[in-house]
Amino acid sequence: MPVIVVLTQDLAEKFLRSTEGDKAAETLRGALGSLGEVLTPVHPRTTDRVLSTHFQVNVDDRETAENLAGVLRGLDGVEGAYWKPAAEAP
């Protein structure tokens, strides 16, 4: 189950470059590391500035997704975080 995360442009660039010394990027990395999660770009090869701010974390269940989204929403530079429910047949 994916958790979709939207970062500010500044944080997205610093996170992808692994910029050291940036408090927001280090806090985000620390939060993800403490939870054992990995943040990956939704559109890894895009040059579009808006799409480049979208990331995801894949988790196993809804409870983990809700908790992770809640933690991430509280961080500086995170514009949004929500879990995406699995697709269902109509």
Secondary structure, 3 states (H helix, E strand, C coil): CEEEEEECHHHHHHHHHCCCCCHHHHHHHHHHHHHCCCCEECCCCCCCCCHHHEEEEECCCHHHHHHHHHHHHCCCCEEEEEECCCCCCC
